[in-house]
């Protein structure tokens, strides 16, 4: 039996997500500022996408571009964004947290996985700047991450 190929499209707006669905996508990752590596879309974009899509919707949770080290204030924004996504029926969130030494921040990642439950959790391209990708992959599997976005360690 041939495995079914599932198409996921990264979209920068609700309209782009609708276009992806019309074009045959099975899942959409919604974000903004793609040219900067992606940031969290507005609540309005998320809500419009959720209302108009019948396919899976995953939302990037990243309050700013740059590194993957977040202040307490930014972490509270991340928590609130996850709560919002859960409240409007988003299927999954896309997150990534590192420590200064380039390793996965397991404490924060685990916290956000638990907060997001029962939504699916994808670890994003923060993985591509990890010091030890094999160790990081094993850690992510152990924490229960459902998917990994990577460019093969090419940031």
Secondary structure, 3 states (H helix, E strand, C coil): CCCCCCCEEEECCHHHHHHHHHCCCCEEEECECHHHCCECCCHHHHHHHHHHCCCEEEEECCCCCCCCCCCHHHHHHHHHHHHHHHHCCCCEEEECCECCCCCECHHHHHHHHHHHCCCEEEECHHHHHCCCHHHHHHHHHHHCCCEECCCCCCC
